[in-house]
Amino acid sequence: MSRTINDAPLTTREARRRLEIGVHWRSVDADIHVGYRKSKRGGVWLVRWRNGQGYRQATIGTADDAITTGTLDYRSAVKAALFHVMAARTEAKAAADGPPLTVRSAIESYIETRDARERRRTGRNIRSDASRRLEKFVLGRPARGKRAAADASALAEIPLHKVTEDDLRSWRSSLPSHFKPAGIQRLVSDLKAALNSCAERHFSRLPGGLLSTIKRGLRMAGHEHDDDDEVAVARENQILSDEQVTSLIAAALEIDQEQGWDGDLYRLLLVMAATGARFSQVARLRVMDVQTGARRIMMPPSRKGRGGKASLISVPVGRDVLDALAPVLLGREKSAHLFERWRYKQQPGTIRWEKSSRGPWQTPSEIVRPWGEIRVKAGLPDVIPYALRHSSIVRGIRANLPTRLVAAIHDTSIAMIERHYARYIADGLDTLAARAVIPLAA
């Protein structure tokens, strides 16, 4: 084929009408040409592009010689031609780079990383929550015991270089309608993290716009206001008064004594309430992190988000909290975990369990059962442990602390504080503004 072509007049129906029957070409760029194959009853659009030493060719649609549904004018044909060539080149590159990367392979690699991280944190051979969620709603899983089987989603087998925004939106819309917004967001965040991780790790093998496709395809389009409203109501129901928090901690002490926790459960929940920290942060505290003289706890940052974080976060606490912690501070190695609990072992040949050894708290599930009894005893049957964090944040806002300080103490962002606790910020600002009001009328 010649290196140069004479561009045929293809841009209008009238110009194409004058052409002879046959194939006519027009350059789009140096390597891509749009063609028009004219026959006695109209014509079709073609595209050809350079492929190594030769060219490849494909049909892309029907010309609008007679305007009907689905026909393409010249501009639409050029657009379709460029899209087809880009897809073909992406497919060829993916094939040349080896076995294609799929949504399934991206998720499996992500799950392996998350599970390994959980094993390092806990010292046990356990699986992450992300692996359970992604298997149930994307990868599929067989039935096991009382656990029902889950079918794989169609999304799982799509090659990453072919994933579109519509594929991701279709998967999201297929999720069960009874899902709470927070549950949907956790699942979507897991999938987004898995795909983004693979896209960044194999950026040379995948389309440059894949990260944008993932972001737009998994965006909560059309649901932002509904979801935010539901989350706001949930948070409102979980913001406790000081008296309610006190009653929960008192109930925790009673349950601790009744069930033989030796103060481990009480001290853990007391510090969660006093600092507003997450369970994962409190569980990682060391003896050296409690600074009795300065009346503060140096809280480790969460593992949420990316980028570097401050090594420790200074959180002031009261003398009552420090007195409660005294038994686990005296005579212990400074590098030891501050909070530990008893592990139990079943006696051989019996149904009895006995205390075996002590070790650090590992997962939030360890407080689920006692928390159910604590909230009933406190007369708050619907409250969740995270309410201690919500209440601590609102307590700081109501004390008119700067939003930046409240965010720093609770290891979160100002944007998150303003998004979820805006009404309390407004109340605090109104209180401050009211102090500047003076009588002016005669």
N, C-alpha and C positions, 0 to 999 in steps of 0.2 A: 504494500500500500504506500502511496506517495507520502512524503513527509509534509507536503503542503496540500491544501485543498482550496478550491474556489467556493467561497461561501455562497450558498444558494439563498434566494429570498424566501425565508420561511416564516417571517414574523407576522404576516397577516393572511387571512383566508383568501383574499383576492390575489395576493402574490403567489400563493400555493396553487390556486386554480389555474394559473398560466403555465405551470410546470408540466413537463412531459411525464408520462407514466414511468415509474422507476423509483430509485432511491436517491435522495439528495441530502447533502450534509452541510452543517454550519458549525463553526468552531465556537466553543464556550471558553476554553483556554487551550494552552498548548497541547494538553494530553487528553482532553475530553471534547467530543463532538456530539451535537444533537442531530439526529437524522429524521427524515420524513419519507416514508415509503408510500408513494401514490399509486392508487389502483383506480379502476373504473368507477368504483363505488366509495370513494373517500380514501382516507389514509390513516396511517398509524405513526406514532412517534417511536424513535429508536434512540439508543445511546451507545456510543463506543468509547473505550478508553484504553490508554496504553497499558499493556501488561507484559513487562519484560521487553523482549524484542518485537513483539507483535501487539495486537489489539484484541480486546474482548468486546462483545456486542450483546445487547439485550433489548427487548421490546418494553416500553414503559407505559403505553396507553394509547387511546384512540384520539385522533385529532378532532378539533371542533369544526370540521368542514360543514357538518350539519350539527347545530347546537342541540345536544340532548344531555340527559343526566350522565355524568361521569366522563364527559369528553374534556380534553385539555387544550387550552390555547398555548401559544408559544411560550409565554412566561411561565405558565404552570408546568410545561414540559421541561423547561430548563431546570426548574426547581426539583422536579421529580428525578431528572437525570443526575443531578449533583448528589441527591440523597442516595440514589441507587449505587452510584460509584463509591461513595463513602462507605456504605454498608458492605459492598463487595470487597473493598480493600481491607476493611476491618476484619471481615471473615477470613480473607486470605492470610492476613498477618497472624490472626489467632491460630489458624491451622498450622502455620509455619513454626509457631512458638511451642508446639507440643499439644498435649491433651487440653481441651478447653476448660477454662475456669468457669464453674457454674455457681449458682446461688447455694446449692447444697455443699459444694466443696468449701466455699467461703465460710459458711456457717459451721461446718465441721471443724475447720481450722480454728475458728474463734472459740468454739466450745472447748476444744482441747486446751487452749490458752487459759480460758477462764477456770476450767477445772483444776489445772495445774496451780493456778494462783490460789484457789480455795484450799488445796492440799497443803500448800506452803503456809498459809495463814493459820490453819487449824491443826496441822500435824496429823490429819486423818485422811483416809482415802474416801473423800466425799465428792459429790457433784455440785456444781453451781446451780443457782435458781435459773440462770439464763439458759442452761442446757435443757432443763425440763420444759421451759416455756417454748423454746424454739423447736424442740422435737415434737411437742404436742400440736403446734399450730403451723409449722412449716415443713419439717423433715418427715414427720410421721413416725409411728412407733408401734410395735406389736403389743398385744394384750399380755399382761403379766400379773398373775394373782388377781386381786380385785381391781386392778387398773385396767381401764378399757383401752382398746386399740385406737389409734388415731391415724387417719389417712394422710398421706403426704399431699401438700399443696402443689398445684400446678406450677407455682413460682419456683419450687425447689430445683426443677430440672432445666430451667432456662439458663443458657450461657450468659455470663456477665456482660459480654460485649454486645448482647442482643437485648438486654433488659431495658424496658421503656418505662416512662412514668405511668402509663396506663396499666402495665403489669403490676406495679407496686400499689397503685390505687385500687385495682381490682382485688388484690390480696387483702388489703386493709378493709375494704367494704365487705369481704366475706367472713370477717370475724363475728363471733356470736353477738347478737344484739343485746344480750343481758350483761355483757361485760361492763364493768365500771370504768369511767374515764382513766383513772389512775392505773388500772390493770392494762388497758390498751396502750397507754403511754409507755409503760415499762416494756411491754412486748415489742412495740415499734422501736423503742430506743435500742433494745438488744439487736434487732435485725439491722438497724441502721449502723450500729457499731461494727457488726460482723461484715457488712458489705463495704463500709468505709475502710476498715482495716485491710481487707483484701485489695481494694482499689489502690490504696496508698502503697502497699507492699509490692504490687505488680503493675505499677503505673505505666511501665514501658510496654506492657502487653495489652493494655485495655484502653478504650477510647478516652480522650482527654476530658470529655464532658460527663463522664460517669458519675463523679461526685455530685455535680449539680443535678443530674437525673435522680440520684438517690435522695437528695435533699428535698427536691420538689415533689417527687413521687410519694414520699412518706410524710409530707407535711400534712397537718390535720386540717386540710382545706375544707371549708364549709362547716366545720364543727368547733372552731375555736371558741366561740362565745358560749355554746351549749356546754362544752366540756369545762371551761373555766368557771361557769356558773355553778356546776355541780361540785367541782373541787372546792370552790369558795364556801358553799353550804357545808360541805363535809368538815372543812377547817373550823368554821364557826361553831359547829356542834362539839368540837374537840378542844375548844379553848376554855380552860377551867379557871375558876376563881382561886384565890390563895387558900381559902378554906377547903375547897374541894381537893386541891393538891395535898394539903396537910392531912386530910382524911384518908387519901390513898396511901400516903407514906405510913400513917398510923396502922392502917389495915395490913400493909406489907410487913410491918414489924410483928403483928399478931400471927399472920400466916407463917412467917419465918420461924417463930418460936413454936407454933403448933406442929410444924412439919419437920423440925429438926435441921433447919438450914444453917444453924450456928452463926447467924448474922450475915451470911454471904448474900442472900437475896435482898435483905433490907438495905445493906450498904450500897449495893449496886443501884437499886432504884432511887435511893436517896441522892446519889451523885448525879444520876440522870435528870432528876427533877431540879436539883440545885444549879446545874450547869446548862441544861437544855441541849446537851450533846447527844449524838446518836449512840446507839448501843455499840456499834463497831469502834467508835472512838473510846468510849469508857472501858471497853473490854481490853484495850491495848495499853491502858495506863500502867505505869511502873511506880514502885514505891517512891522513887526519887522525884516523881512528878508532883507530889504533894508538898507544898512549901508552907509549913505550919506558921512560921514566923511572919511571912508576907500575907497569910490568909488567902492563898490562891492555889489553884490546881493548873499545872501546865498541861493542857489537853493536846494530844496528838491530832493533827488534821485528818480529815476524812480522805478516803481514796477516790472520791468522786471528782470528775472533771479531768482536765489535762493541764500540763504545765507544772512549773515549780510552785510549791506552797511554803508558807512559813513552817519551820520545823516544829514549833510548839505554839499553842495559843494560850495566853494568860487569861484565866477565868476566876474572878474573885468568888469566894464562898464564905459562909458564915462560920462562927465559932462552933455552932451546934454540929455542923457537918464535919469539921475537923475533929471534934471530940468523938463522934461516931466512928471515924476512921482510925482513931488511935490504936485500937487492938490489932489492926493489920499493918501498922507502921513500925511498932516497936520490935526490935530484935530481928528484923528481916533484911535480907540483902537489898541494897538500893536498886539493883537491876531486876528484881523479881517482879512478877505481875502483881499489881495492887489487889485485884479482885480474883479470887479463886473459888472453887466449889468442890464438893465431894463427888467423886466418881463411885459408882456402885457396881458390885459384882455378884452374880447369882451363885449361891452356894451349891456345890455339886449334889445332884440327886434331890434337891428341894426346890421350893418355889420362893424361898426367902432370899432377899437381897441384903448385902452388908456393905458398909463403907470400905472402899478399897484403897483409893489414893486421892490426892488433891491435884487440881490442875486449873488453868485459866478458863474462863467462860469463852465459848467458841462461836455460837450462833444465836441469833435472836429467838430461835425456836425453843431454847432452853427456858425461857421465861413465860412461854405461852400458857402452860397449864396453871402455874401458880398465879399468873396475872388474872386468869378467869375467876379465881376465887377471891383475889384481892379486890377487884372492882365490884363484885357482888357484896362483899362485906362492907365496902365503902359506900354502897348505895348508888353506884354509877355503872350500871350493867352494860352500857354501850361504849364506854370509853376505851381507847386503845393506848398502848404504851407511848406512841408518838405524840399523844396529847401533852405529855410532859414537856416536849420540845416546843410545840406550838405555844403553850402557856408561858414558857420562859421567854420566848421572843416577844410576845404581847406585853408581858410584865415589864420588859426593858423599854418598850415603846411608850407604855403608859407612864413610866417614870421620866419621860421626856429625855431619854438618852439619845444622842445623835444616831441617826439611822446607820451611819458608817460604823459606829462603835457596836451597835446591836448586831450588825452583819458580821463584823470581825469576831466578836465573842462566840457567835454561833456557827462560824465557819461556813458562811454562805455569802451571797452577793447582795448588793444594795438593790439590784433589779428584782431579785427574787423576793426580798422583803417588801418592796413597794408593790409588787404584783399581787401577793397573797395577803398582805396585812395593811393595805392602803387605808382602810376605814379607821384603823387604830392610830395610824400616823396622823390622819386628818383630825381625829379627836384630840390628840396631843397638841397639835399646832393650834387648834382652836383655844385650848386652855392657855397656851402661852400668849396668844394674841389677846385673849380676854384680860390678861394682867396689864396690858398697855392701855386699856380703856380708862379714861378719866372723865369725871363729870364736867361738862362744858356749858350746859344750859344755864341761863341767868336765873 
